Amino acid sequence: MLKNSNRLESIKASHKTKKTSSTTSEEDYLEVIAELVELKGYAATLVISRFMNLSSPGLTKMLLKMSEKK
């Protein structure tokens, strides 16, 4: 459990420091979601948005965009 928590914190830290791009890639979203599901068993939008330093509406918009690509 500690290993998973450390990985999740590492992802969180990288999102706080990485400001070179104005948008976060879909891969980043999926990575955070996968880590949260592995760690907690679920990935609520509020938790995802907090870990990625995003607004909840911005996250919802991206998730909708990603779901339309299926």
Residue, then its C-alpha position, 0 to 999 in steps of 0.5 A: m500500500l505504501k508503494n502505491s501511495n508513493r507512486l501516486e504522490s510522485i504523479k501528483a508532484s510531477h503535475k505540480t512542477k510540469k508547466t511546459s505544456s498548457t494541457t495535460s495529455e490523455e495519458d496523464y489522466l489515465e495514469v492518475i485514474a489507474e493509480l487511484v483505482e489501484l490504491k483506493g478501488y475507485a477514482a472519483t472526479l473530485v479526487i482526480s481533479r485535486f491530484m491533477n490540480l484541475s478544476s472539476p469542470g475542466l476534468t469532466k470536460m476532458l473525461l467526456k472528450m476521452s469517452e467520445k473517442k471510444 
